[in-house]
């Protein structure tokens, strides 16, 4: 049994499970648990942005990060480093696409520094696919989880958007009247 490592994990797990099962018909405790930990991770300011030193690129430069994560043609020092960077990129893309839509560049004609929704989806799916291919030794047990994250990425984005909506409603109800 997993014990919560973050004080918000039980709260996020309840919200994710409720939305995913109740509104999307997705009953996957492993996914719900993983996504609640992703929400906990990104609730901490220091985890929201990939440190430039890890890849030499800011998180807005998804293509640069993914190129840098390649241990053969990029700058990643090992395949484990590639997996770690790709896992972060998948988590970040899923989090931003579902929970922080205002961080997405909606101007498809004049590309800004922020990634578009399409770029986040492509980068997230590709990153989770790469992570899922680490399916031997110590990574064998969690590889299927990352394959599911890749295969149903858009559904999980929708699920997190619904979680965000629910949290917004709760916040509005809890706000003191002006």
C-alpha beads as a LAMMPS data file, in Angstrom:
LAMMPS data file: protein, C-alpha beads

178 atoms
177 bonds

1 atom types
1 bond types

-500.0 500.0 xlo xhi
-500.0 500.0 ylo yhi
-500.0 500.0 zlo zhi

Masses

1 110.0

Atoms # bond

1 1 1 0.000 0.000 0.000
2 1 1 1.299 3.431 -0.985
3 1 1 1.518 5.961 1.827
4 1 1 1.055 9.619 0.836
5 1 1 4.341 11.474 0.513
6 1 1 2.641 14.857 0.143
7 1 1 -0.078 16.319 2.390
8 1 1 -2.319 17.102 -0.613
9 1 1 -2.142 13.604 -2.092
10 1 1 -5.289 12.192 -0.392
11 1 1 -7.265 15.281 -1.472
12 1 1 -6.048 15.120 -5.083
13 1 1 -6.573 11.351 -5.193
14 1 1 -10.185 11.791 -4.100
15 1 1 -10.800 14.524 -6.695
16 1 1 -9.101 12.674 -9.563
17 1 1 -10.823 9.383 -8.753
18 1 1 -14.216 11.062 -8.400
19 1 1 -13.950 12.902 -11.731
20 1 1 -12.315 10.096 -13.698
21 1 1 -14.771 7.420 -12.519
22 1 1 -17.892 9.578 -12.241
23 1 1 -17.627 11.732 -15.360
24 1 1 -15.304 9.814 -17.683
25 1 1 -16.017 6.215 -16.698
26 1 1 -12.292 5.580 -16.177
27 1 1 -11.703 3.227 -13.275
28 1 1 -7.921 2.851 -13.111
29 1 1 -6.582 3.260 -9.556
30 1 1 -2.983 3.196 -10.800
31 1 1 -3.624 6.132 -13.169
32 1 1 -5.603 8.031 -10.511
33 1 1 -2.799 7.565 -8.000
34 1 1 -0.135 8.595 -10.489
35 1 1 -2.045 11.716 -11.566
36 1 1 -2.669 12.737 -7.953
37 1 1 1.108 12.554 -7.386
38 1 1 1.685 14.636 -10.553
39 1 1 -0.685 17.281 -9.164
40 1 1 1.170 17.219 -5.840
41 1 1 4.520 17.511 -7.608
42 1 1 3.471 20.555 -9.629
43 1 1 1.765 22.190 -6.632
44 1 1 5.300 23.007 -5.462
45 1 1 6.734 26.110 -7.169
46 1 1 10.215 24.675 -7.577
47 1 1 8.880 21.741 -9.621
48 1 1 6.870 23.757 -12.110
49 1 1 9.760 24.631 -14.382
50 1 1 12.414 22.300 -15.716
51 1 1 15.770 23.532 -14.594
52 1 1 17.675 24.783 -17.615
53 1 1 20.817 22.952 -16.514
54 1 1 19.115 19.586 -16.920
55 1 1 18.847 19.976 -20.703
56 1 1 20.144 23.420 -21.562
57 1 1 16.641 24.437 -22.704
58 1 1 13.669 26.094 -21.029
59 1 1 10.484 24.011 -20.824
60 1 1 8.869 26.255 -23.453
61 1 1 11.362 24.824 -25.959
62 1 1 9.819 21.354 -26.007
63 1 1 11.549 20.349 -29.239
64 1 1 14.928 21.408 -27.847
65 1 1 14.344 19.510 -24.617
66 1 1 13.319 16.359 -26.433
67 1 1 16.358 16.571 -28.710
68 1 1 18.604 17.165 -25.699
69 1 1 17.070 14.177 -23.895
70 1 1 18.464 11.825 -26.541
71 1 1 21.551 10.111 -25.078
72 1 1 22.918 9.268 -28.537
73 1 1 22.397 12.473 -30.539
74 1 1 21.589 14.891 -27.707
75 1 1 23.163 15.887 -24.420
76 1 1 21.562 13.404 -22.002
77 1 1 24.429 11.600 -20.245
78 1 1 22.595 8.248 -20.099
79 1 1 19.435 6.392 -21.021
80 1 1 18.252 6.814 -17.416
81 1 1 18.644 10.583 -17.825
82 1 1 16.620 10.400 -21.044
83 1 1 13.863 8.522 -19.232
84 1 1 13.853 11.032 -16.382
85 1 1 13.646 14.027 -18.726
86 1 1 10.954 12.400 -20.879
87 1 1 8.900 11.492 -17.802
88 1 1 9.092 15.105 -16.622
89 1 1 8.085 16.394 -20.070
90 1 1 5.118 14.001 -20.231
91 1 1 3.993 15.007 -16.744
92 1 1 4.488 18.711 -17.463
93 1 1 2.584 18.565 -20.759
94 1 1 -0.300 16.685 -19.159
95 1 1 -0.406 19.073 -16.198
96 1 1 -0.290 22.264 -18.282
97 1 1 -2.754 21.046 -20.933
98 1 1 -5.279 19.967 -18.296
99 1 1 -4.757 22.310 -15.372
100 1 1 -3.195 25.529 -16.714
101 1 1 -4.786 26.302 -20.097
102 1 1 -3.837 29.973 -19.759
103 1 1 -0.187 28.893 -20.179
104 1 1 -0.938 27.538 -23.660
105 1 1 -0.246 29.685 -26.706
106 1 1 -3.543 30.019 -28.542
107 1 1 -2.061 32.009 -31.438
108 1 1 -1.463 29.328 -34.060
109 1 1 -0.387 31.798 -36.779
110 1 1 2.214 33.772 -34.866
111 1 1 4.102 31.260 -32.774
112 1 1 5.055 32.611 -29.380
113 1 1 7.400 31.117 -26.816
114 1 1 4.647 29.153 -25.104
115 1 1 3.734 25.758 -26.577
116 1 1 0.392 25.259 -28.307
117 1 1 -2.081 22.623 -27.149
118 1 1 -1.132 20.472 -30.144
119 1 1 2.557 20.707 -29.267
120 1 1 1.842 19.769 -25.649
121 1 1 -0.195 16.750 -26.728
122 1 1 2.432 15.575 -29.234
123 1 1 5.321 16.090 -26.800
124 1 1 3.437 14.481 -23.909
125 1 1 2.383 11.418 -25.873
126 1 1 5.827 10.982 -27.412
127 1 1 7.541 11.390 -24.055
128 1 1 5.276 8.895 -22.295
129 1 1 5.778 6.472 -25.198
130 1 1 9.563 6.710 -24.804
131 1 1 9.239 6.155 -21.036
132 1 1 7.000 3.124 -21.670
133 1 1 9.716 1.569 -23.818
134 1 1 11.939 1.339 -20.738
135 1 1 10.226 -1.958 -19.978
136 1 1 12.981 -4.098 -18.499
137 1 1 14.669 -4.476 -15.138
138 1 1 13.604 -1.889 -12.557
139 1 1 11.188 -0.174 -14.992
140 1 1 9.272 -3.272 -16.119
141 1 1 6.404 -2.886 -13.616
142 1 1 5.598 0.731 -14.436
143 1 1 6.052 0.580 -18.233
144 1 1 2.368 -0.346 -18.859
145 1 1 1.257 2.717 -16.864
146 1 1 3.204 5.013 -19.178
147 1 1 1.857 3.197 -22.236
148 1 1 -1.693 3.913 -20.995
149 1 1 -0.749 7.547 -20.362
150 1 1 0.479 7.733 -23.962
151 1 1 -2.492 5.919 -25.485
152 1 1 -5.178 7.944 -23.686
153 1 1 -3.317 11.218 -23.190
154 1 1 -6.183 13.372 -24.482
155 1 1 -8.700 11.699 -22.131
156 1 1 -6.417 12.378 -19.185
157 1 1 -6.058 16.021 -20.278
158 1 1 -9.858 16.250 -20.314
159 1 1 -10.024 14.584 -16.902
160 1 1 -7.562 17.066 -15.413
161 1 1 -9.508 19.947 -17.004
162 1 1 -12.617 18.646 -15.230
163 1 1 -10.655 18.393 -11.967
164 1 1 -9.573 22.023 -12.459
165 1 1 -13.184 23.043 -13.070
166 1 1 -14.313 21.260 -9.891
167 1 1 -11.529 22.849 -7.844
168 1 1 -12.532 26.256 -9.249
169 1 1 -16.130 25.707 -8.130
170 1 1 -14.965 24.748 -4.639
171 1 1 -12.714 27.787 -4.444
172 1 1 -15.568 30.069 -5.501
173 1 1 -17.824 28.591 -2.821
174 1 1 -15.152 28.988 -0.164
175 1 1 -14.334 32.601 -1.070
176 1 1 -15.672 35.175 1.393
177 1 1 -18.409 37.416 0.030
178 1 1 -17.187 40.895 -0.833

Bonds

1 1 1 2
2 1 2 3
3 1 3 4
4 1 4 5
5 1 5 6
6 1 6 7
7 1 7 8
8 1 8 9
9 1 9 10
10 1 10 11
11 1 11 12
12 1 12 13
13 1 13 14
14 1 14 15
15 1 15 16
16 1 16 17
17 1 17 18
18 1 18 19
19 1 19 20
20 1 20 21
21 1 21 22
22 1 22 23
23 1 23 24
24 1 24 25
25 1 25 26
26 1 26 27
27 1 27 28
28 1 28 29
29 1 29 30
30 1 30 31
31 1 31 32
32 1 32 33
33 1 33 34
34 1 34 35
35 1 35 36
36 1 36 37
37 1 37 38
38 1 38 39
39 1 39 40
40 1 40 41
41 1 41 42
42 1 42 43
43 1 43 44
44 1 44 45
45 1 45 46
46 1 46 47
47 1 47 48
48 1 48 49
49 1 49 50
50 1 50 51
51 1 51 52
52 1 52 53
53 1 53 54
54 1 54 55
55 1 55 56
56 1 56 57
57 1 57 58
58 1 58 59
59 1 59 60
60 1 60 61
61 1 61 62
62 1 62 63
63 1 63 64
64 1 64 65
65 1 65 66
66 1 66 67
67 1 67 68
68 1 68 69
69 1 69 70
70 1 70 71
71 1 71 72
72 1 72 73
73 1 73 74
74 1 74 75
75 1 75 76
76 1 76 77
77 1 77 78
78 1 78 79
79 1 79 80
80 1 80 81
81 1 81 82
82 1 82 83
83 1 83 84
84 1 84 85
85 1 85 86
86 1 86 87
87 1 87 88
88 1 88 89
89 1 89 90
90 1 90 91
91 1 91 92
92 1 92 93
93 1 93 94
94 1 94 95
95 1 95 96
96 1 96 97
97 1 97 98
98 1 98 99
99 1 99 100
100 1 100 101
101 1 101 102
102 1 102 103
103 1 103 104
104 1 104 105
105 1 105 106
106 1 106 107
107 1 107 108
108 1 108 109
109 1 109 110
110 1 110 111
111 1 111 112
112 1 112 113
113 1 113 114
114 1 114 115
115 1 115 116
116 1 116 117
117 1 117 118
118 1 118 119
119 1 119 120
120 1 120 121
121 1 121 122
122 1 122 123
123 1 123 124
124 1 124 125
125 1 125 126
126 1 126 127
127 1 127 128
128 1 128 129
129 1 129 130
130 1 130 131
131 1 131 132
132 1 132 133
133 1 133 134
134 1 134 135
135 1 135 136
136 1 136 137
137 1 137 138
138 1 138 139
139 1 139 140
140 1 140 141
141 1 141 142
142 1 142 143
143 1 143 144
144 1 144 145
145 1 145 146
146 1 146 147
147 1 147 148
148 1 148 149
149 1 149 150
150 1 150 151
151 1 151 152
152 1 152 153
153 1 153 154
154 1 154 155
155 1 155 156
156 1 156 157
157 1 157 158
158 1 158 159
159 1 159 160
160 1 160 161
161 1 161 162
162 1 162 163
163 1 163 164
164 1 164 165
165 1 165 166
166 1 166 167
167 1 167 168
168 1 168 169
169 1 169 170
170 1 170 171
171 1 171 172
172 1 172 173
173 1 173 174
174 1 174 175
175 1 175 176
176 1 176 177
177 1 177 178
